[in-house]
Amino acid sequence: MASRTLLATACLLVLLLLTLGGALVEARRPRPRRPHREVAPSHGLSTKVNALESSVDGYATTTFDVVSGFGAAGDGKTDDTAAFQNAWAQACSSAQPAVVLVPTGKSYLLKETSLSGPCKSRVTFRLEGTLVAPEDKSGWGKPGSLPRWIIFRGVDGLTVTGEGAMDGRGESSWKSSCRTNHAMPCTIAPSSLTFASCDRLVVDGIRLLNAPQIHLWVELCRDVTLSRLTIASPGDSPENDGIHVARSDGVRILGARIEAGDDCLSVVTGTTNLYAAGIECGPGHGISIGSLGKGNTRAEVSNITVDGAHVSGTMFGARIKTWQGGSGFVRGVRFLNMAMDGVRNPIVIDQNYCTTPHPSNTTACDHQQSQSSAVEVSDVVFGNIKGTTVARDAIRLHCSQAFPCRDVVLRDIDLKTRGGEKNAATSTCDNALLGVSGSVSPAPCSPVATNKD
């Protein structure tokens, strides 16, 4: 019995020694070092990372705060352009996902600012404060290029989000516009926020105010989502579009409240596969494709859907506008489920679009000669569009004699004037080949090419 007890005790001692030995070996083993993050030097700053590390959705991120990390004053008077550019340079060169943070409760004065890629990892520009442009924008823009206030260029996987705002302070530009003051020459004012060659782009929740000319410009981009945007400028601010999309593929606009002096949404050449829903538009010039073909140029626009919009107090509702003498096509267009409230001309196709080079020349468009070429318009549906029109001319389809509009469908249209039967709404057509289905009021043009009611 004693021998068995001694044997059990010996076994326990051996197991204890083995356990302690393994722990000692593990303690002596060197732990792997965290890899050193290299940050490219930027404009004379040290390479020390002015950032905070955190985790979002399980992924490590680095936050670059323009105030605490880069010295932005945020008083609305001090020029904070360099602080933003330096924060961007370090975020863009970060080996892990980065956030450029613009803190709330402050206003940041920025001059012309270009934030370019490519970046090493995904970057989020988190706008919680307010960016303000200087009153004086003279000298902006390089020769041969359009002036821009803030432009993101060549940044894939970019997200711009937050509850902050960009105030373009466009009043001085509006006052000096030839459209406002006929004594002034016609010039191009800066756009507020531009995205050029940015794929997999997300812009969400921000507010764009008082742009000198265009609030949000998307060009040469693919796979874009714009959501929950607020855009606001006075209804008389000249040539002041809300969202302008050019030469882009796969743009989705999912909710936007737009008050502008020109088109709430303008879609121009090179754009395909655009979908817009949840648009509130007004004041402004409505939702437009074009203008296209100016100066005998070629234009191509296809697969455009606007599905769900409330248009109020605008000059136009759903519109396609092309110049005579152009070439190319507009096809596969759907304007669906739109409510019109006090819109001057709710449904328009205008292949004879023209604006004067200078507003003082009031007769420049009066004697346009019919040309043998035009941007061809086909496969267009206006469906479930209802509401009130200010002018009697609720439906205007004025197409090219050389290239009539083809396969234009009016479906479930109910547009009325506020003046009762004496001023009932009408429709007019020139050179339009229609296919009509469902109830349409006012009564549409004949389903063959017509030159008058």
Secondary structure, DSSP 8 states (H G I E B T S, - for coil): -HHHHHHHHHHHHHHHHHHHHHHHHHHHS-------------TT--SS---EEEEETTEEEEEEETTTTT----EEEEE-HHHHHHHHHHHHT-SS-EEEEE-TT-EEE--SEEEE---SS-EEEEE-SEEE--S--TT-S-TTS--EEEEEES-TT-EEESS-EEE--THHHHHTSTTT-TTS------EEEEEES--SEEEES-EEE--SS-SEEEES-EEEEEEEEEEE--TTSTT--SEEEES-EEEEEEEEEEE-SS-SEEE-TT-EEEEEEEEEE-SSS-EEEEEE-GGG-EEEEEEEEEEEEEEES-SEEEEEEE-BT-EEEEEEEEEEEEEEEEESEEEEEETT----SSTT-TTTTTT----S-B-EEEEEEEEEEEEEESSSEEEEEE--SSS-EEEEEEEEEEEEETT-GGG--EEEEESEEEEEEEEEES----SS--S--
